[in-house]
Structure formats: structure tokens, C-alpha cells
Amino acid sequence: METPEEFAERRSQNRASNDVGRRLRQSEMLLDTYAALAALDTLDEVLEKLVEIAARETGGEYAT
């Protein structure tokens, strides 16, 4: 049986691992967003793509 200290240490390691994964996903999302927006020519296209990305990432509905 593990001690409370061992449990706390394991829990702390899991949280750190989850934090790294979350940060990696956010970084990848920002790079993907930058690449998608950089490929567009007009501000109208940029705005439309940005709204699309924001809706997808937040789980919201795309509104017109």
C-alpha cells in the first residue's frame, strides 16, 4: 500500500504531465492558426478563418 506522501508525489507528477500536454496542444494550435491565417490574402478571409478556428477550439457554434 502506498503512503500518503507517495500518493501526493504520484499525483503531482500526473498533474505536471497533464500541464505539459496542455501546453503542447496550445502551442500546436497557435502555430496551426498562424500558418492558416498567413496563407490568406484578404482581411475578410482572415476574419472568416479566425472565427472558424475559434468556434472549433471552443466547441461553439459557427454563427453568421
C-alpha positions as CSV (number, residue, x, y, z in Angstrom):
1,M,0.0,0.0,0.0
2,E,1.4,3.4,-0.9
3,T,1.9,6.1,1.7
4,P,0.2,9.5,1.6
5,E,3.5,11.0,0.6
6,E,3.9,8.6,-2.3
7,F,0.4,9.2,-3.4
8,A,0.9,13.0,-3.3
9,E,4.2,12.6,-5.3
10,R,2.5,10.5,-8.0
11,R,-0.4,12.9,-8.2
12,S,1.9,15.8,-8.6
13,Q,3.8,14.1,-11.4
14,N,0.5,13.3,-13.2
15,R,-0.6,17.0,-12.9
16,A,2.8,18.1,-14.3
17,S,2.5,15.7,-17.2
18,N,-1.1,16.9,-17.9
19,D,0.2,20.5,-17.8
20,V,2.9,19.8,-20.3
21,G,0.4,18.1,-22.6
22,R,-2.0,21.0,-22.4
23,R,0.8,23.5,-23.1
24,L,2.0,21.4,-26.1
25,R,-1.6,21.3,-27.5
26,Q,-2.0,25.1,-27.1
27,S,1.4,25.7,-28.8
28,E,0.5,23.5,-31.7
29,M,-2.9,25.2,-32.0
30,L,-1.3,28.6,-32.1
31,L,1.2,27.5,-34.8
32,D,-1.6,25.9,-36.9
33,T,-3.6,29.1,-36.5
34,Y,-0.7,31.3,-37.6
35,A,0.0,29.1,-40.6
36,A,-3.7,29.0,-41.7
37,L,-4.0,32.8,-41.4
38,A,-0.7,33.6,-43.1
39,A,-1.8,31.7,-46.2
40,L,-4.8,34.0,-46.7
41,D,-4.9,37.1,-48.9
42,T,-7.6,39.4,-47.6
43,L,-8.8,40.5,-44.2
44,D,-12.2,39.1,-44.9
45,E,-10.7,35.6,-45.4
46,V,-8.6,36.0,-42.3
47,L,-11.6,37.0,-40.2
48,E,-13.7,34.2,-41.5
49,K,-10.9,31.6,-40.8
50,L,-10.3,33.1,-37.3
51,V,-14.0,32.8,-36.4
52,E,-14.0,29.2,-37.7
53,I,-10.9,28.3,-35.7
54,A,-12.2,30.0,-32.5
55,A,-15.6,28.2,-32.9
56,R,-13.9,24.8,-33.4
57,E,-11.5,25.3,-30.4
58,T,-14.1,26.5,-28.0
59,G,-16.7,24.0,-29.1
60,G,-19.1,26.8,-30.0
61,E,-21.4,27.0,-33.0
62,Y,-20.3,28.9,-36.1
63,A,-22.6,31.9,-36.4
64,T,-23.1,34.2,-39.4
